[in-house]
Amino acid sequence: MPESSQKIKIALTFLLYLFCAGSLWAQHEHMGSDMNKIDIPNMFNTQDMQGLLGPYKMTREASGTSWQPDSTPEEGNHWMSKNWAFMLEGYVDAIYDDQRGKRGDEKTFSESMLMFMAEKKLKKGKLGFHTMFSLDPLMGKDGYPLLLQTGETSDGSSPLIDRQHPHDLFMELATTMSFPMSDNSALFTYIGLPGEPALGPPTFMHRFSGMSIPSAPITHHWLDSTHITFGVATVGYIYKKIKIEGSVFNGREPDQNRWDIETRKFDSGSLRLSFNPTDQWAMQVSFGYIDSPEQLHPDVSVRRTTASIIYNKAFKNSNWQTTLAWGQNNNHPGKTLDGLLIESTVCFKETHTLFSRLERVKKDELFPEGDPLYGESFIVNKATLGYIFDFPAIKHIKLGIGTSLDINIIPKQCKPSYGNEPLGYMVFIRAKIV
């Protein structure tokens, strides 16, 4: 099938999905008065609803099977119909991006995400479905300018450098099953094509501290780049505030064809231990063997180790969350490279959002093959600061306008190519489901 015809077919499928999701949403609105008669206490209070994977608050669950603090505010719109519970969450950003310096560029583009989840209580346990889509492929295979970002490719032959790759149309198509073992323990399974293995903290698009920041972290491929994996199976056990889980998955990063679903054998594995000591804290450590993640370097595999701590403080109509995360990629053959991220977002009165992100990472992919500095490792630092003003929500949609500033700190060996501490900024309009 020609690529243009394939895109049209997939776009029509996506529009059909939107129509179905909209129909469910409309049904929720239509049934509003009747649903108050259903004998399910506090069914719209997500702080009281039980999680999909185990006996804890629903708000603990983040991307894939990862955990966030229980006090994290739940995004999106929630409703119930008969014995099914549904959630619709999503956003779309229209962004003007200007990255300065000798290797900078500018671009106007849109990034988006739509997630629909459904769960049903069984006689023993719960059945769940996760679907997540993005129209990021419309921005083009080379993504958007982002100084110091590396990873993946736009054409299958040259690496993306100082650019962030677009996400795939299909970000998650997964199913879960959980089985209670006692009042405070459970076993669960998670199977996705694509899906997210048990490796790293919640991905930046789904943790409160990072979801309002329009740019991806440059530590993405040290922490959470496996959040779109084309083939994953996870088994886990939960006991009170502790979760241990393991995954087998396809380790190859998505290729430059962002509209399709890829298949490849399970060749990688990971383990993760999570601990939520109180409602305000979420901690995890994880290790994964990732076989041949980059198609441009098929002979290189990665042993990735991560650790993270997330703190969340909820106020009246306000929330503050901070994430501290570390990741290490031990490349075989190759070098051992570390990345550190500190990220914080505070939202006041559901109107004013302030965010910041500080990163320090050692990279060896900043210069293409043939450059005298090709393969050399450099420690680079990036600081991102920004603000969003949200207008009052209208019919489950909240509009906001925001800006962010990037300060890039470059080692002296790289300054002839980048310039002295080049800046970057974004101005954007955001619409999200609430």
C-alpha positions as CSV (number, residue, x, y, z in Angstrom):
1,M,0.0,0.0,0.0
2,P,1.4,3.5,-0.9
3,E,2.5,5.5,2.2
4,S,-0.1,8.2,1.4
5,S,-2.9,5.7,1.2
6,Q,-1.8,4.1,4.4
7,K,-1.7,7.4,6.2
8,I,-5.3,8.2,5.0
9,K,-6.5,4.8,6.2
10,I,-4.9,5.2,9.6
11,A,-6.1,8.8,9.9
12,L,-9.7,7.6,9.2
13,T,-9.3,4.9,11.9
14,F,-8.1,7.5,14.3
15,L,-11.1,9.7,13.5
16,L,-13.4,6.7,14.1
17,Y,-11.7,6.2,17.5
18,L,-12.4,9.9,18.3
19,F,-16.0,9.4,17.2
20,C,-16.4,6.4,19.5
21,A,-14.7,8.1,22.4
22,G,-16.9,11.2,21.8
23,S,-20.0,9.0,21.7
24,L,-19.1,7.4,25.1
25,W,-18.5,10.9,26.5
26,A,-21.8,12.1,25.1
27,Q,-23.5,9.0,26.7
28,H,-21.9,9.9,30.0
29,E,-23.3,13.4,29.7
30,H,-26.7,12.1,28.7
31,M,-26.8,9.6,31.6
32,G,-25.7,12.1,34.2
33,S,-29.0,12.3,36.0
34,D,-29.7,8.6,35.9
35,M,-26.2,7.7,37.1
36,N,-26.8,9.4,40.4
37,K,-29.3,6.7,41.1
38,I,-26.7,3.9,40.8
39,D,-25.7,2.5,44.1
40,I,-21.9,3.0,43.8
41,P,-20.6,5.3,46.5
42,N,-18.3,8.2,45.5
43,M,-17.9,6.8,42.0
44,F,-16.7,10.1,40.6
45,N,-14.2,10.7,43.4
46,T,-11.0,9.1,42.0
47,Q,-9.3,9.5,45.4
48,D,-11.8,6.8,46.7
49,M,-11.7,4.5,43.6
50,Q,-9.5,1.4,43.8
51,G,-6.6,1.0,41.4
52,L,-6.7,-1.2,38.4
53,L,-3.7,-3.3,39.4
54,G,-4.2,-3.7,43.2
55,P,-5.8,-2.6,46.5
56,Y,-4.8,1.0,46.6
57,K,-6.1,4.4,45.4
58,M,-6.6,4.8,41.7
59,T,-4.5,8.0,41.7
60,R,-1.4,5.9,42.4
61,E,-1.3,4.5,38.8
62,A,0.7,6.4,36.2
63,S,2.0,5.3,32.8
64,G,2.2,1.6,32.0
65,T,2.3,-0.1,35.4
66,S,4.4,2.6,37.1
67,W,3.4,4.3,40.3
68,Q,3.2,8.0,41.3
69,P,2.2,9.4,44.8
70,D,-1.3,8.7,45.8
71,S,-2.0,12.4,46.4
72,T,-1.4,13.2,42.7
73,P,-4.4,14.9,41.1
74,E,-6.2,12.7,38.5
75,E,-6.2,14.3,35.1
76,G,-9.0,13.8,32.5
77,N,-12.7,13.0,32.7
78,H,-14.1,9.9,34.5
79,W,-17.5,8.2,34.3
80,M,-19.2,4.9,34.8
81,S,-21.8,2.9,32.9
82,K,-23.3,-0.2,34.4
83,N,-20.3,-2.2,35.7
84,W,-17.7,-0.4,33.6
85,A,-15.5,2.6,34.5
86,F,-14.1,4.8,31.9
87,M,-11.4,7.5,31.7
88,L,-10.7,10.0,28.8
89,E,-7.6,12.1,29.0
90,G,-5.7,14.1,26.5
91,Y,-4.2,17.4,25.3
92,V,-3.1,19.1,22.1
93,D,-0.4,21.9,22.0
94,A,0.2,24.3,19.2
95,I,3.9,25.4,19.6
96,Y,6.3,27.9,18.1
97,D,9.8,26.7,18.9
98,D,13.0,28.8,18.4
99,Q,16.3,27.2,19.4
100,R,19.1,29.7,19.1
101,G,22.9,29.3,18.5
102,K,24.9,27.9,15.6
103,R,23.0,24.6,15.6
104,G,19.6,26.0,16.4
105,D,16.5,26.0,14.3
106,E,12.9,27.1,14.5
107,K,9.6,25.4,13.8
108,T,5.8,25.7,14.4
109,F,4.2,22.4,15.1
110,S,1.6,20.5,17.2
111,E,2.0,17.7,19.6
112,S,-0.8,15.7,21.1
113,M,-1.9,12.7,23.1
114,L,-5.3,11.0,23.6
115,M,-5.8,8.2,26.1
116,F,-8.9,6.2,26.7
117,M,-9.1,3.6,29.5
118,A,-11.8,1.1,30.5
119,E,-12.0,-1.3,33.4
120,K,-14.5,-3.9,34.6
121,K,-14.8,-5.6,38.0
122,L,-14.8,-9.4,37.7
123,K,-15.9,-11.9,40.3
124,K,-12.3,-12.1,41.3
125,G,-10.1,-9.3,40.1
126,K,-10.3,-6.6,37.4
127,L,-10.0,-6.4,33.7
128,G,-8.6,-3.3,32.1
129,F,-7.9,-1.8,28.7
130,H,-5.4,1.0,27.9
131,T,-5.3,2.8,24.6
132,M,-3.2,5.9,23.8
133,F,-2.7,7.7,20.5
134,S,-0.8,10.7,19.2
135,L,-0.9,12.8,16.0
136,D,2.8,13.7,16.5
137,P,3.7,12.0,13.2
138,L,2.1,15.0,11.4
139,M,5.0,17.2,12.6
140,G,7.3,15.2,10.3
141,K,9.8,12.5,10.7
142,D,12.5,14.9,12.0
143,G,10.4,16.0,14.9
144,Y,11.1,19.4,16.4
145,P,14.3,21.4,17.3
146,L,15.6,20.8,20.8
147,L,19.3,21.6,21.5
148,L,21.3,18.8,23.1
149,Q,18.6,16.1,22.4
150,T,19.8,12.9,20.8
151,G,18.3,9.5,20.0
152,E,16.5,7.6,17.1
153,T,16.5,8.6,13.4
154,S,14.3,10.4,10.9
155,D,15.4,8.4,7.8
156,G,16.9,5.1,8.9
157,S,20.4,6.2,8.0
158,S,21.3,9.4,10.0
159,P,20.8,10.1,13.7
160,L,18.6,12.8,15.1
161,I,20.8,15.4,16.9
162,D,19.5,18.5,18.5
163,R,16.0,17.4,17.6
164,Q,13.3,15.5,19.5
165,H,11.7,12.7,17.5
166,P,7.9,12.6,17.2
167,H,5.9,9.9,19.1
168,D,4.1,7.2,17.2
169,L,0.4,7.2,16.3
170,F,0.0,4.1,18.4
171,M,1.5,4.8,21.8
172,E,-0.3,2.1,23.9
173,L,-2.7,-0.8,23.1
174,A,-2.6,-2.9,26.3
175,T,-4.7,-5.0,28.5
176,T,-4.4,-5.8,32.2
177,M,-5.7,-8.4,34.6
178,S,-5.4,-8.2,38.4
179,F,-6.2,-10.9,40.9
180,P,-6.5,-10.2,44.7
181,M,-4.6,-12.5,46.9
182,S,-5.8,-10.9,50.2
183,D,-7.2,-7.6,51.3
184,N,-3.9,-5.9,50.8
185,S,-2.1,-7.9,48.1
186,A,-2.6,-8.8,44.4
187,L,-1.0,-10.4,41.4
188,F,-1.3,-8.6,38.0
189,T,-0.4,-9.0,34.3
190,Y,0.1,-6.3,31.7
191,I,0.4,-7.1,27.9
192,G,0.8,-4.4,25.3
193,L,1.5,-3.9,21.6
194,P,2.7,-1.3,22.1
195,G,3.1,-0.9,25.8
196,E,5.5,0.1,28.5
197,P,7.8,-2.3,30.4
198,A,8.7,-2.1,34.1
199,L,11.7,0.2,33.6
200,G,12.2,3.7,34.9
201,P,9.9,6.3,36.5
202,P,6.5,7.3,35.0
203,T,7.2,8.7,31.6
204,F,7.5,12.5,31.4
205,M,4.1,12.9,29.5
206,H,2.3,11.3,32.5
207,R,4.0,12.6,35.6
208,F,2.5,15.8,37.0
209,S,5.9,17.4,37.4
210,G,6.6,17.0,33.6
211,M,3.4,16.9,31.7
212,S,3.0,20.7,31.4
213,I,6.5,21.2,30.0
214,P,6.2,21.4,26.2
215,S,9.7,19.9,25.5
216,A,10.9,16.4,26.2
217,P,13.8,16.0,28.7
218,I,17.3,15.4,27.2
219,T,17.5,12.6,29.8
220,H,14.6,10.8,28.0
221,H,16.8,8.0,26.7
222,W,18.4,7.5,30.1
223,L,15.1,7.3,32.1
224,D,11.8,6.6,30.2
225,S,12.4,6.0,26.5
226,T,10.9,2.5,26.7
227,H,7.5,4.0,27.3
228,I,6.5,3.0,23.7
229,T,7.7,-0.6,23.2
230,F,6.2,-2.7,20.4
231,G,5.6,-5.9,22.4
232,V,5.8,-6.2,26.2
233,A,4.5,-8.6,28.8
234,T,4.7,-7.8,32.6
235,V,3.9,-9.8,35.7
236,G,3.9,-8.2,39.1
237,Y,3.0,-8.7,42.8
238,I,1.7,-6.0,45.1
239,Y,1.8,-6.1,48.9
240,K,0.4,-3.0,50.6
241,K,2.9,-0.2,49.6
242,I,5.4,-2.3,47.8
243,K,5.3,-3.6,44.2
244,I,7.8,-5.9,42.4
245,E,7.4,-6.6,38.7
246,G,9.3,-8.0,35.8
247,S,8.9,-7.6,32.0
248,V,10.0,-9.2,28.8
249,F,9.8,-6.9,25.8
250,N,11.1,-5.9,22.4
251,G,14.1,-3.6,23.0
252,R,14.2,-1.9,19.7
253,E,13.2,1.8,19.7
254,P,10.4,2.7,17.2
255,D,11.7,3.4,13.7
256,Q,11.1,6.5,11.6
257,N,7.8,5.1,10.2
258,R,5.6,6.6,13.0
259,W,2.2,5.5,11.6
260,D,2.5,1.7,11.9
261,I,2.8,-1.1,14.5
262,E,6.1,-2.9,14.5
263,T,6.7,-6.5,15.6
264,R,9.9,-8.1,16.7
265,K,10.7,-10.9,19.1
266,F,11.0,-10.4,22.8
267,D,14.7,-10.0,23.4
268,S,15.0,-7.8,26.4
269,G,14.0,-7.8,30.1
270,S,13.6,-5.6,33.2
271,L,12.9,-5.7,36.9
272,R,11.4,-2.8,39.0
273,L,10.8,-2.4,42.7
274,S,8.4,0.4,43.7
275,F,7.6,1.8,47.2
276,N,5.0,4.4,48.2
277,P,5.7,4.9,51.9
278,T,3.0,7.7,52.3
279,D,0.4,9.4,50.0
280,Q,3.0,12.1,49.2
281,W,5.9,9.9,48.1
282,A,6.7,7.4,45.3
283,M,10.0,5.7,44.9
284,Q,11.4,3.1,42.4
285,V,14.6,1.4,41.4
286,S,14.8,-0.6,38.2
287,F,17.2,-2.4,35.9
288,G,16.8,-3.5,32.3
289,Y,18.7,-5.3,29.6
290,I,17.8,-3.6,26.3
291,D,18.9,-5.5,23.2
292,S,19.9,-3.4,20.2
293,P,17.7,-0.4,21.0
294,E,19.0,1.9,18.2
295,Q,18.6,0.7,14.6
296,L,21.7,2.8,13.6
297,H,23.8,0.8,16.1
298,P,22.3,-2.7,16.0
299,D,25.4,-4.3,17.6
300,V,25.1,-2.1,20.8
301,S,23.0,-3.3,23.7
302,V,22.3,-1.3,26.9
303,R,22.1,-2.2,30.5
304,R,20.0,0.5,32.0
305,T,19.7,1.3,35.7
306,T,17.3,3.9,37.1
307,A,16.2,5.3,40.4
308,S,13.7,8.0,41.1
309,I,11.8,9.8,44.0
310,I,8.6,11.7,43.4
311,Y,7.1,14.0,46.0
312,N,3.6,15.4,45.7
313,K,1.8,18.0,47.9
314,A,-1.8,18.7,47.3
315,F,-3.4,22.0,48.4
316,K,-6.9,23.4,48.0
317,N,-7.3,23.7,44.2
318,S,-3.5,23.6,43.9
319,N,-0.8,21.0,43.6
320,W,3.0,20.8,43.7
321,Q,5.1,17.9,42.5
322,T,8.8,17.3,42.2
323,T,10.7,14.5,40.6
324,L,14.4,13.5,41.2
325,A,15.5,10.8,38.8
326,W,18.9,9.2,37.8
327,G,19.6,6.9,35.0
328,Q,22.7,5.1,33.7
329,N,23.2,3.5,30.3
330,N,26.0,0.9,30.3
331,N,26.5,0.3,26.6
332,H,28.0,-3.0,25.3
333,P,30.2,-2.3,23.5
334,G,30.6,1.3,24.5
335,K,30.7,3.7,27.3
336,T,28.8,4.1,30.6
337,L,26.9,7.3,30.6
338,D,24.8,8.9,33.4
339,G,21.9,11.3,33.4
340,L,20.3,13.3,36.2
341,L,17.0,15.1,36.2
342,I,15.3,17.4,38.8
343,E,11.8,18.5,37.7
344,S,9.2,20.5,39.6
345,T,5.7,21.9,38.7
346,V,3.3,23.9,40.9
347,C,-0.3,24.7,39.9
348,F,-2.1,27.5,41.8
349,K,-5.9,27.6,41.9
350,E,-6.1,25.6,38.7
351,T,-5.1,28.7,36.8
352,H,-1.4,29.5,37.2
353,T,1.3,26.8,36.5
354,L,5.0,27.3,37.1
355,F,7.5,24.6,36.0
356,S,11.2,24.0,36.0
357,R,13.5,21.2,34.9
358,L,17.3,20.9,35.5
359,E,19.3,18.2,33.7
360,R,22.9,17.0,33.7
361,V,23.8,14.2,31.3
362,K,26.8,12.7,29.7
363,K,26.3,12.3,25.9
364,D,28.5,10.8,23.2
365,E,26.1,11.3,20.2
366,L,26.2,15.1,19.8
367,F,28.4,15.0,16.7
368,P,27.7,13.0,13.5
369,E,30.1,10.5,12.0
370,G,32.9,12.3,10.2
371,D,33.1,15.1,12.6
372,P,36.4,15.3,14.6
373,L,34.4,15.1,17.8
374,Y,32.4,12.1,16.7
375,G,32.0,9.6,19.5
376,E,33.5,11.9,22.2
377,S,31.6,12.1,25.5
378,F,30.6,15.5,26.9
379,I,28.7,16.5,30.1
380,V,26.0,19.0,29.1
381,N,23.5,20.8,31.3
382,K,20.1,22.2,30.5
383,A,17.7,24.4,32.6
384,T,14.1,24.9,31.5
385,L,11.7,27.4,33.1
386,G,8.2,28.3,32.2
387,Y,4.7,29.5,33.0
388,I,1.1,28.7,31.8
389,F,-2.1,30.6,32.3
390,D,-5.2,28.5,32.1
391,F,-8.6,30.0,31.3
392,P,-11.7,28.6,33.0
393,A,-12.8,25.2,31.7
394,I,-15.6,25.0,29.1
395,K,-17.4,21.7,28.7
396,H,-14.5,19.6,29.9
397,I,-11.9,21.5,27.9
398,K,-9.4,23.8,29.5
399,L,-7.4,26.3,27.3
400,G,-4.1,27.7,28.3
401,I,-1.3,29.9,27.0
402,G,2.3,29.5,28.0
403,T,6.0,30.0,27.4
404,S,9.2,28.2,28.3
405,L,12.9,29.2,28.2
406,D,15.8,26.8,27.8
407,I,19.3,27.6,29.0
408,N,21.9,25.3,27.6
409,I,25.3,25.0,29.3
410,I,27.9,23.7,26.8
411,P,31.4,22.5,27.5
412,K,34.1,24.5,25.9
413,Q,35.0,21.9,23.4
414,C,31.5,22.1,21.9
415,K,31.2,25.9,21.9
416,P,32.7,26.3,18.4
417,S,29.8,24.3,17.1
418,Y,27.0,25.5,19.5
419,G,28.0,28.9,20.5
420,N,28.2,30.2,24.1
421,E,25.4,29.0,26.2
422,P,22.7,29.1,23.4
423,L,19.1,29.8,24.5
424,G,15.9,28.3,23.3
425,Y,12.3,29.2,23.9
426,M,8.8,28.0,23.1
427,V,5.4,29.8,23.0
428,F,2.4,27.6,23.0
429,I,-1.4,27.2,23.3
430,R,-2.7,24.2,25.1
431,A,-6.1,22.5,25.2
432,K,-6.6,19.6,27.5
433,I,-9.5,17.4,28.7
434,V,-10.5,18.0,32.3
